[in-house]
Amino acid sequence: MRTLLVALSAVALAACTTTSPDVISRHDAQRLSQVQDATVLSVRPVTVEGSQSGTGAVAGGVVGGIAGSSRSGGREAVAIGVIGAVAGAVAGNAIERMSTREAAVEVLVQLRNGERRAIVQAKGNETLAAGDAVILVSTGGKTRVTKAPATVPAAAPRS
């Protein structure tokens, strides 16, 4: 039972990654980010494929091997244990891949200098549409798209 709990915990932790623009990595907190103004050209739904780190396969293999070998004794237990381990590894890999899959959007933007960029990110709290003014926030090689804040006219210099 303890092995099953450890295996399930490992698979659950593997599922905790996201590409959401609303979730910031602890590593990226308190780091200076580059910000660029842009305009959304188009937004289309996509799916970010789930990960296959091997954690699910290992966890499934352990659980399947233990479950299979505990069903009988002798040589039969070894054979059933091996079959259980293989089946568990295949199932664990599929569970990990499906549980880490994300609904996302591909956002095509045009920068002020005319260059175009495409960014894929998980669906966040904001709904982006063609024509929206946005900012691209880049930190540590990752970029997220968010609606541009309302601009406030700069205060006149004091004389």
Backbone as CSV, one residue per row, in Angstrom:
resi,resn,N_x,N_y,N_z,CA_x,CA_y,CA_z,C_x,C_y,C_z
1,MET,0.822,-1.185,0.000,0.000,0.000,0.000,0.873,1.257,0.000
2,ARG,1.948,1.222,0.795,2.842,2.385,0.868,3.480,2.654,-0.490
3,THR,3.892,1.605,-1.192,4.489,1.762,-2.515,3.495,2.386,-3.481
4,LEU,2.254,1.986,-3.403,1.210,2.550,-4.264,1.055,4.038,-4.000
5,LEU,1.066,4.442,-2.742,0.933,5.863,-2.407,2.123,6.672,-2.914
6,VAL,3.326,6.124,-2.780,4.521,6.808,-3.281,4.435,6.953,-4.796
7,ALA,4.034,5.913,-5.489,3.933,5.943,-6.943,2.895,6.954,-7.404
8,LEU,1.751,6.964,-6.775,0.704,7.915,-7.144,1.126,9.345,-6.846
9,SER,1.849,9.555,-5.763,2.355,10.899,-5.433,3.330,11.385,-6.488
10,ALA,4.192,10.508,-6.966,5.163,10.881,-7.999,4.459,11.294,-9.279
11,VAL,3.434,10.553,-9.675,2.676,10.897,-10.879,1.948,12.221,-10.675
12,ALA,1.379,12.434,-9.507,0.665,13.681,-9.225,1.611,14.877,-9.271
13,LEU,2.815,14.733,-8.732,3.777,15.837,-8.769,4.220,16.144,-10.186
14,ALA,4.338,15.140,-11.010,4.719,15.359,-12.402,3.654,16.153,-13.136
15,ALA,2.420,16.097,-12.679,1.316,16.790,-13.324,1.198,18.244,-12.886
16,CYS,2.069,18.720,-12.023,1.934,20.060,-11.456,2.605,21.155,-12.272
17,THR,3.089,20.874,-13.468,3.702,21.913,-14.277,2.643,22.553,-15.155
18,THR,2.870,23.822,-15.514,1.901,24.514,-16.343,2.588,25.560,-17.203
19,THR,1.949,25.944,-18.291,2.417,27.041,-19.125,1.505,28.243,-18.970
20,SER,0.712,28.271,-17.920,-0.248,29.354,-17.708,0.445,30.697,-17.505
21,PRO,-0.070,31.745,-18.160,0.499,33.070,-17.945,0.179,33.616,-16.556
22,ASP,-0.723,32.967,-15.844,-1.123,33.404,-14.503,-0.300,32.747,-13.402
23,VAL,0.577,31.791,-13.761,1.409,31.091,-12.779,2.864,31.421,-13.067
24,ILE,3.529,32.015,-12.083,4.925,32.410,-12.234,5.800,31.449,-11.438
25,SER,6.839,30.963,-12.069,7.773,30.057,-11.411,8.460,30.759,-10.243
26,ARG,8.671,30.039,-9.166,9.388,30.591,-8.011,10.760,31.107,-8.454
27,HIS,11.366,30.410,-9.390,12.686,30.789,-9.904,12.642,32.160,-10.601
28,ASP,11.497,32.520,-11.207,11.375,33.775,-11.941,10.927,34.947,-11.078
29,ALA,10.534,34.692,-9.854,10.093,35.770,-8.962,11.263,36.693,-8.644
30,GLN,10.986,37.948,-8.537,11.952,38.995,-8.202,13.106,39.081,-9.197
31,ARG,12.837,38.755,-10.445,13.823,38.908,-11.509,13.321,39.990,-12.455
32,LEU,14.235,40.760,-12.989,13.887,41.793,-13.945,13.490,41.127,-15.258
33,SER,12.357,41.528,-15.801,11.860,40.968,-17.049,11.890,42.019,-18.144
34,GLN,12.070,41.572,-19.366,11.983,42.467,-20.522,10.515,42.553,-20.922
35,VAL,10.038,43.758,-21.222,8.642,43.966,-21.603,8.604,44.634,-22.969
36,GLN,7.782,44.082,-23.873,7.614,44.646,-25.208,6.139,44.871,-25.470
37,ASP,5.822,45.985,-26.111,4.445,46.262,-26.512,4.164,45.567,-27.831
38,ALA,2.940,45.085,-27.991,2.551,44.407,-29.226,1.037,44.492,-29.398
39,THR,0.589,44.048,-30.553,-0.836,43.972,-30.865,-1.142,42.547,-31.299
40,VAL,-2.232,41.996,-30.799,-2.627,40.634,-31.157,-3.137,40.613,-32.596
41,LEU,-2.599,39.714,-33.403,-3.072,39.509,-34.770,-4.102,38.390,-34.817
42,SER,-3.831,37.311,-34.069,-4.776,36.190,-34.027,-4.520,35.334,-32.793
43,VAL,-5.549,34.598,-32.404,-5.465,33.663,-31.279,-6.161,32.384,-31.733
44,ARG,-5.478,31.259,-31.535,-6.118,29.983,-31.883,-5.877,28.959,-30.788
45,PRO,-6.867,28.102,-30.552,-6.699,27.076,-29.519,-5.745,25.976,-29.987
46,VAL,-4.889,25.529,-29.083,-3.971,24.419,-29.330,-3.907,23.569,-28.068
47,THR,-3.257,22.438,-28.159,-3.051,21.573,-26.998,-1.560,21.384,-26.784
48,VAL,-1.098,21.646,-25.557,0.302,21.387,-25.215,0.387,19.922,-24.814
49,GLU,1.212,19.177,-25.535,1.352,17.743,-25.291,1.844,17.477,-23.878
50,GLY,1.365,16.418,-23.275,1.775,16.050,-21.924,3.208,15.548,-21.879
51,SER,3.803,15.615,-20.697,5.195,15.187,-20.532,5.294,13.671,-20.373
52,GLN,6.461,13.172,-20.694,6.769,11.759,-20.529,8.131,11.672,-19.852
53,SER,8.161,12.078,-18.602,9.424,12.126,-17.868,9.926,10.742,-17.462
54,GLY,9.068,9.759,-17.523,9.430,8.414,-17.080,8.927,8.115,-15.679
55,THR,8.536,9.166,-14.957,8.030,8.983,-13.595,6.786,8.113,-13.585
56,GLY,5.871,8.387,-14.505,4.640,7.595,-14.581,4.907,6.147,-14.917
57,ALA,5.845,5.918,-15.851,6.184,4.547,-16.244,6.824,3.784,-15.092
58,VAL,7.739,4.445,-14.376,8.401,3.781,-13.246,7.392,3.473,-12.144
59,ALA,6.571,4.469,-11.809,5.571,4.267,-10.756,4.594,3.161,-11.147
60,GLY,4.116,3.199,-12.383,3.190,2.165,-12.849,3.825,0.792,-12.880
61,GLY,5.103,0.746,-13.277,5.813,-0.535,-13.318,5.977,-1.146,-11.944
62,VAL,6.315,-0.310,-10.957,6.469,-0.802,-9.581,5.139,-1.321,-9.057
63,VAL,4.090,-0.521,-9.217,2.768,-0.922,-8.713,2.291,-2.189,-9.424
64,GLY,2.439,-2.209,-10.764,2.006,-3.390,-11.523,2.788,-4.634,-11.168
65,GLY,4.091,-4.496,-10.966,4.928,-5.643,-10.599,4.563,-6.207,-9.239
66,ILE,4.354,-5.324,-8.269,3.979,-5.772,-6.921,2.597,-6.420,-6.937
67,ALA,1.667,-5.756,-7.611,0.302,-6.298,-7.667,0.276,-7.654,-8.374
68,GLY,1.014,-7.756,-9.480,1.023,-9.012,-10.228,1.690,-10.150,-9.486
69,SER,2.811,-9.879,-8.833,3.542,-10.951,-8.159,2.867,-11.404,-6.872
70,SER,2.005,-10.592,-6.322,1.338,-10.975,-5.072,0.120,-11.851,-5.318
71,ARG,-0.214,-12.128,-6.557,-1.403,-12.917,-6.892,-1.201,-14.426,-6.772
72,SER,0.035,-14.879,-6.841,0.284,-16.319,-6.734,1.702,-16.547,-6.213
73,GLY,2.156,-17.805,-6.205,3.479,-18.112,-5.676,4.347,-18.786,-6.712
74,GLY,5.660,-18.912,-6.410,6.598,-19.631,-7.269,6.889,-18.928,-8.578
75,ARG,7.159,-19.773,-9.602,7.502,-19.247,-10.929,6.351,-18.445,-11.528
76,GLU,5.170,-18.867,-11.234,3.995,-18.163,-11.768,3.965,-16.720,-11.263
77,ALA,4.359,-16.509,-10.003,4.370,-15.166,-9.427,5.367,-14.269,-10.158
78,VAL,6.524,-14.824,-10.532,7.537,-14.045,-11.251,7.004,-13.638,-12.616
79,ALA,6.414,-14.597,-13.344,5.885,-14.305,-14.680,4.768,-13.272,-14.609
80,ILE,3.859,-13.433,-13.694,2.750,-12.489,-13.551,3.275,-11.127,-13.084
81,GLY,4.295,-11.156,-12.231,4.912,-9.902,-11.780,5.529,-9.122,-12.929
82,VAL,6.224,-9.825,-13.833,6.840,-9.172,-15.001,5.762,-8.606,-15.915
83,ILE,4.740,-9.394,-16.175,3.630,-8.923,-17.021,2.953,-7.715,-16.362
84,GLY,2.743,-7.788,-15.066,2.143,-6.665,-14.338,2.999,-5.417,-14.390
85,ALA,4.320,-5.598,-14.287,5.235,-4.451,-14.342,5.196,-3.781,-15.713
86,VAL,5.206,-4.572,-16.775,5.153,-4.013,-18.129,3.827,-3.296,-18.356
87,ALA,2.732,-3.947,-17.994,1.415,-3.327,-18.165,1.299,-2.062,-17.314
88,GLY,1.816,-2.104,-16.098,1.785,-0.932,-15.222,2.609,0.213,-15.773
89,ALA,3.768,-0.098,-16.361,4.619,0.941,-16.945,3.931,1.619,-18.125
90,VAL,3.301,0.827,-18.981,2.569,1.392,-20.123,1.421,2.267,-19.631
91,ALA,0.659,1.760,-18.671,-0.466,2.523,-18.130,0.014,3.789,-17.409
92,GLY,1.073,3.669,-16.621,1.609,4.826,-15.897,2.111,5.905,-16.833
93,ASN,2.758,5.513,-17.916,3.229,6.470,-18.913,2.048,7.203,-19.555
94,ALA,1.007,6.450,-19.908,-0.185,7.066,-20.518,-0.889,8.007,-19.539
95,ILE,-0.961,7.619,-18.278,-1.593,8.475,-17.266,-0.807,9.769,-17.107
96,GLU,0.517,9.663,-17.039,1.337,10.872,-16.912,1.148,11.783,-18.116
97,ARG,1.192,11.212,-19.314,1.050,12.012,-20.534,-0.295,12.720,-20.585
98,MET,-1.367,12.022,-20.238,-2.712,12.614,-20.297,-2.943,13.613,-19.168
99,SER,-2.378,13.362,-17.995,-2.623,14.263,-16.867,-1.791,15.544,-16.950
100,THR,-0.767,15.573,-17.790,0.041,16.786,-17.930,-0.277,17.540,-19.226
101,ARG,-1.231,17.067,-20.001,-1.664,17.735,-21.224,-2.444,18.990,-20.847
102,GLU,-2.254,20.081,-21.614,-2.911,21.348,-21.297,-3.610,21.948,-22.506
103,ALA,-4.803,22.495,-22.269,-5.468,23.311,-23.282,-4.745,24.652,-23.291
104,ALA,-4.379,25.125,-24.477,-3.587,26.344,-24.576,-4.054,27.187,-25.759
105,VAL,-3.396,28.327,-25.941,-3.650,29.183,-27.090,-2.317,29.555,-27.733
106,GLU,-2.341,29.682,-29.037,-1.197,30.222,-29.757,-1.575,31.650,-30.116
107,VAL,-0.782,32.606,-29.626,-1.073,34.017,-29.834,-0.054,34.565,-30.825
108,LEU,-0.538,35.045,-31.969,0.320,35.680,-32.961,0.231,37.182,-32.731
109,VAL,1.382,37.816,-32.505,1.420,39.252,-32.218,2.339,39.973,-33.191
110,GLN,2.095,41.274,-33.308,2.988,42.121,-34.090,3.572,43.162,-33.154
111,LEU,4.905,43.222,-33.126,5.604,44.193,-32.299,5.518,45.570,-32.950
112,ARG,5.857,46.594,-32.194,5.799,47.960,-32.719,6.736,48.170,-33.904
113,ASN,7.834,47.406,-33.966,8.778,47.565,-35.075,8.355,46.773,-36.313
114,GLY,7.186,46.122,-36.269,6.664,45.376,-37.405,6.950,43.887,-37.367
115,GLU,7.874,43.457,-36.511,8.176,42.023,-36.414,6.985,41.280,-35.826
116,ARG,6.869,40.034,-36.214,5.787,39.188,-35.690,6.372,38.071,-34.850
117,ARG,5.639,37.682,-33.826,6.044,36.605,-32.927,4.826,35.731,-32.632
118,ALA,5.077,34.460,-32.372,4.018,33.539,-31.945,4.421,32.978,-30.581
119,ILE,3.487,33.001,-29.650,3.731,32.497,-28.301,2.610,31.518,-27.967
120,VAL,2.982,30.346,-27.458,1.995,29.368,-26.998,2.001,29.397,-25.478
121,GLN,0.813,29.533,-24.900,0.683,29.521,-23.442,-0.663,28.931,-23.076
122,ALA,-0.746,28.403,-21.864,-2.015,27.856,-21.389,-3.037,28.975,-21.314
123,LYS,-4.296,28.597,-21.381,-5.349,29.601,-21.249,-5.268,30.193,-19.849
124,GLY,-5.247,31.500,-19.782,-5.188,32.185,-18.498,-6.527,32.803,-18.158
125,ASN,-6.516,33.714,-17.213,-7.746,34.393,-16.796,-8.206,35.430,-17.807
126,GLU,-7.287,35.910,-18.647,-7.634,36.905,-19.656,-7.973,36.223,-20.974
127,THR,-8.944,36.788,-21.682,-9.263,36.316,-23.016,-8.686,37.318,-23.997
128,LEU,-7.791,36.862,-24.842,-7.143,37.720,-25.821,-7.857,37.590,-27.157
129,ALA,-7.916,38.715,-27.906,-8.572,38.716,-29.214,-7.766,39.597,-30.163
130,ALA,-7.965,39.373,-31.461,-7.283,40.178,-32.475,-7.557,41.656,-32.217
131,GLY,-6.502,42.462,-32.324,-6.620,43.901,-32.103,-6.289,44.344,-30.694
132,ASP,-6.222,43.408,-29.733,-5.907,43.769,-28.337,-4.468,44.279,-28.227
133,ALA,-4.304,45.350,-27.447,-2.961,45.814,-27.089,-2.469,44.901,-25.969
134,VAL,-1.277,44.341,-26.154,-0.727,43.405,-25.162,0.717,43.762,-24.870
135,ILE,1.240,43.150,-23.825,2.663,43.223,-23.541,3.204,41.803,-23.508
136,LEU,4.435,41.652,-23.965,5.143,40.389,-23.889,6.132,40.532,-22.744
137,VAL,6.013,39.666,-21.758,6.897,39.706,-20.599,7.826,38.502,-20.704
138,SER,9.125,38.784,-20.890,10.111,37.712,-21.066,11.034,37.651,-19.855
139,THR,11.110,36.464,-19.244,11.959,36.225,-18.086,12.603,34.855,-18.235
140,GLY,13.900,34.795,-18.124,14.586,33.500,-18.142,14.304,32.669,-19.371
141,GLY,14.177,33.294,-20.540,13.944,32.554,-21.770,12.498,32.176,-22.014
142,LYS,11.600,32.521,-21.106,10.175,32.235,-21.270,9.432,33.545,-21.463
143,THR,8.429,33.536,-22.333,7.639,34.730,-22.607,6.167,34.433,-22.385
144,ARG,5.470,35.374,-21.764,4.029,35.256,-21.596,3.376,36.503,-22.159
145,VAL,2.132,36.368,-22.598,1.382,37.473,-23.183,0.260,37.843,-22.227
146,THR,0.128,39.144,-21.973,-0.948,39.629,-21.116,-1.442,40.957,-21.670
147,LYS,-2.679,41.300,-21.371,-3.217,42.571,-21.854,-2.392,43.727,-21.311
148,ALA,-2.216,44.724,-22.154,-1.439,45.899,-21.762,-2.235,46.706,-20.738
149,PRO,-1.555,47.226,-19.728,-2.244,48.073,-18.754,-2.647,49.390,-19.418
150,ALA,-3.685,50.003,-18.879,-4.094,51.310,-19.389,-2.957,52.283,-19.147
151,THR,-2.676,53.089,-20.166,-1.570,54.034,-20.012,-2.062,55.322,-19.375
152,VAL,-1.211,55.893,-18.561,-1.503,57.141,-17.894,-0.541,58.188,-18.455
153,PRO,-1.064,59.346,-18.866,-0.146,60.359,-19.406,0.928,60.712,-18.384
154,ALA,2.134,60.887,-18.900,3.248,61.240,-18.015,3.007,62.626,-17.426
155,ALA,3.390,62.808,-16.198,3.245,64.108,-15.536,4.213,65.088,-16.158
156,ALA,3.771,66.319,-16.293,4.634,67.369,-16.847,5.767,67.660,-15.872
157,PRO,6.969,67.864,-16.389,8.085,68.159,-15.482,7.837,69.466,-14.737
158,ARG,8.262,69.511,-13.495,8.102,70.721,-12.688,9.150,71.756,-13.109
159,SER,8.721,73.009,-13.144,9.680,74.051,-13.532,10.281,74.741,-12.348
